[in-house]
Amino acid sequence: MFGTANVYGWGDNKGRTEEIIGTWFAQGGGRRDKTVLATKLYASMAPEDQPWPNFDRLSALNIRRAVDASLKRLQTDHIDVYQFHHVDRQTPFEEIWQAIEVLVQQGKILYAGSSNFPGWKIAQANETAARTGRLGLVSEQCLYNLAERRAEMEVIPAAQEYGLGVIPWSPLHGGLLGGAIRKQAAGASEGRSASGRTADALADPAVRAQVQAYEDLLDKHGLEPGETALAWLLTRPGVTGPIVGPRTAEQLASALRAVELELSQEVLDGLDEIFPGPGPSPEAFAW
């Protein structure tokens, strides 16, 4: 499965990642038939200095424009899972589902999914779809990992209730859960652990102590941090599979090893102690 978005590449390179996938599909060899393809729409695809209505969000017109443009860049005739990258507070779901139904009938998409939706928006989307006899959302792509577990309170329960597969993004929390302190001590100069969000997070003494406890626990059990963080997600109810963004072949191999990794109850309990979740809703905040 490949997951991307029309805006990825950003700035003057908007659409570039879709083009890369399309070039790969064009090489043939059954590549497209062997791939589940997901892409997203919402952000503006107009030039940065030329904002214009209906070149962003989820209006019926933008949905029609965006899917045709993505299909051209991806060099394919259909998208398996077409995802809403964010909630649109201006467009009613009646309009959104009408536009999606047309695309399904045209064979341009098979299913619709959401990304970064709160639990109540998942409910609203699928209740609106049900009233009009439509399938609704089949997946939710959300921020979810050991260090960021707020999705457990509302988003994941809503997804489970409505039968959506959960596809966590940033499963290593920008590299923080991939052995960041170990790599920092080794003098790593490349990748996300060396700068940006991970470095900023480790500058917080409380976060650094938490990550150090995490790495110490895994050292005790002979486990690799990145593989463990991915394996933990695969144990979570409702999770179909996390999205990985490997930069090297070695990182890809490490991610694949997580599929076969079985975490003991002792390790799982230790991870919960270091990174406690919010607890079930409404009990977590009601009493």
Disulfide bonds with the S-S distance in Angstrom:
none
